[in-house]
């Protein structure tokens, strides 16, 4: 009767495209034109690396094929400017399971961690020069080292595997690198807070929160780390609590289900 996309591809696939007449609803997790635009406008991000082929021209044509488009991000998107009609906002949800407190001893040791995809806009390369851990794709990590001067001498790398995620997040780091450009929802940032880590987030992410540990350049990122290390435990906890309070608004699974069901009526 109809095809609904809970997560879509970003380039044309003929075996799927031939069913265009049955396309109904699409949940948009990231908007390719924004992903490409930020890389073009940010000189620091010279490399263009995604985890899959991205064709923004195709994707815009693809989106026009659907009756409804649902944006799952908690941040604004130009998707609504480009597709003002029948485009809806239903942010994703995150259920807190661990609710760990900040471990100031782990913050004070200066170790950082990155646990996300290795695409350019997520700035994995900002981890260079620090001690800590990376949980990501081995291919993306090696590609970054092979095509740049970043060697990550003090970083221990782990190949992404959901079975080791919990153990990874319990490691002895206290600062989490979540300063991703054009991050739609930021699931890994929610996870960091859930595990009692203090994230550095992008200047434009969750702007409704008066959160001080933000960065949009490598220089700002470095300054942010120094600021965290010099701040008192009280200040750190206050910032942590601000961000967690904001995130708790997305912890209602039942409410999210009701909003999603309405889309299919």
N, C-alpha and C positions, 0 to 999 in steps of 0.2 A: 504493500500500500504506500509505503514511503520510506525514505532513507534519512536518518538523523545522524549527524556527525557529533560525537562527544569530544573528539579531538581529531583535527584534520591534518592532512599532509600539506606541504608548502610548495609543491611543484606538480605539474600535470601528470596524471597517471591514467592512461587511456582506458584501462580495464574498469576504472571507477567512473571516469568522466562520461562514459557511454550511457550511464544511468541518470544523467542530469535531470531528466523529466520527473524523476521520483525524489529529488532532493527537497527536503522539508525545512529542517532546523539545523543550525551549526553553532556549536559552542567554540568561541574564539579565545584561545589561550595566549596568543601573541600575534601582533599585527606586523607582518613582514615589512611593509613600507616604513614603519617606525624603526624596526630593527636595522634596516639598511641606512636610513637617514641619519641615525645617531653616529654611525661609523663614518659616514661621509663628512659630517659636521664637526667631528672631534679629532683633531690632528694627532692626538696621542694614540688613538686606536687605528694605527696604520694597517694592521692586518685585518682581513675579513674572513672570519672563520665561524661557520655554523656547524651544527651537528647533523645537518641534512641539507640537501639542495634547497635553496630558497629563491623563488621567482615571484617577486611582488606584483608584477604585471599580471601574471596568471592568477595569483591569489585574489586580486581585486575582481577579476572576471568571475572567478569561482564563487566569491561571496554574493555576487549579484544573482546567482542561481537559486538562492534560498529564500524561503518565505519569511523566516525570522533569523536574526543573528543575535547571539547572546555573548556578551563580554564577561569573562569570569575574573577579570582583574579588579583589584581594589583601588587602582589608580586611574585617572582620566586617560582617554585614548583618542587619537584623531580618527579612529574608526567611526565615531559618532558624527564627525564632521563630514567624512566621506560617504557614510551611509546613514543619513539622519532618520530615515523611515524604517520602521520595523526592526530596529536595533535596540536591544535591551541590556540592562546591567544586572547581572546576578553574580556577585563576587563569590569566589570559591569559599570553602570552609576549612577550618583546621580545628581538630579536637585535641586539646591539651591532655596528655597522658602521664607525663613525668613530673612537671611542675617543680623542677629542681631550683634551688636557690643559687645565687651567684657564689662562686668560689673565688674569693679574692686572692688566695694563694696561687691559683692557676693563672689569674690575670697578671699578677706581679712577676711571674716567671717570663713574661713577654712572648709566650708562644701563641701563634695564630693558627687558624684552621680555615680551610675552604672546602665546602662539600656541595658541589653543584656541577652542572655541565661546563665544559671547557670552552664555550663559544666566546668570541672576542669581547662582546658587550659586558661579560661578567668579570672581566679584568683579572683573570687568574694570575697574570704576570706581575701584579702588584705584590704578590707573596714573595717575590725574589728579594733576597737580602734579609729575610727574617727566618727565625726558627719556627718549626711547626709541622703541620700535616695538610695533605691534599687528598681528598676522596673524589675521584672523577674518572673520566675515560683515559685509559693508558694511551690510546691513539692520539687524542687531543693534547695530552700532556707532552708526549714525545714530539709531536708536530710543532708545538710551541717552542720547545728547546732546540729543535733542529733548524727552525726558520728564523730564530732571533738569537740575541746574545744572552738570554736568560737561562741560567743553569740550575738555579734553586739548590745551592750546595747544602743548605741546612734544613731542607724540607724532606720529610719522609712521605713518599707517595703510596697510595692504596688504590687499586683498581676498584671502581664502583661495583658494589654487590650489596643488595638489600639485606643480606644475611649478616653483614658486618657493620651496618650503619649504626646500630645501637652502641656497639663496642667502640666505634670510632668517636662518636659524640661524647663518650665518657672519658676520653683521653684527657691528659693534663694540660689542656689549653683553656684559656678563659676569654680570648678575643676571637670573634668570628667575622670573617670577611664576607659581608653581604652587600657591598657597594656596587650593585649591578646597574648598568644603564638600562632605562626603559623596562624595568621589571614589572610585569603585569600584576602578579599576586605576591610572590615572594615566599613560597612554601618553605624553602630551606631557612629563611630568616625566622619564620615562626618556629621551626624545629629548634633553631639555636636558642631562642628564648625558653622554649619548653625544657631544654637540657641545661638551663642555667648559664648560658654563655652570653657575653655582651657583644652585640653586633655593631659593626660599622656599616651604615647603610648609605645609599646614594642620596644626594642633596634633594632630589625630586621625589623620592619614595616616601609614601605616607606623610605627606606634608601637613596633614591635620595635627600631627604630633610635634610638640616642641621638644624635639630630641637633638641633643648636641653632637652626637658622634656620627657625623655625616661627611661624605667626601665625593667629589666629582672629578678629581685629578689625583695622580700619584703623589704629588706634593701635599695635597690636603689629606690624603690617606696616611702618609707618614706623620704629619702633624697630629692627626687624630689619635694615632697610637701613643705618641708622646703625651698627649693630653690625658688619655685614659690612665696611663701609668703614673701620672703625677696627681691625678684627682684622688680625693679621699674616698674611702669605702662608702660613706654616706652619699656622696654625689653620684658615684657609680650606681648605687642601688636605686636612687631616685630616677635616674635616666632609664634604667632597666624596667622599673615599675611603670613608668609612663608608656613605654612601648608595649609592655604586656597588657596593660589596661586597654589600649587601642585594639590589640589583637583579640582580646576576649570577645569583642563584638562579632567575630567571625567563628565563634565556637558553638553556634546553635545549629546542629545538624537537622533537627526537625523543621526549623524555619526555612533552611536552605532547600530541603526536599519539597516543601509546599510551594516555594517560588518556582522550582524547576518543573513541577507537575503542571503548573498553570501554563507553561510554554507549550505543552503538548495538547492542550484542550482546544 
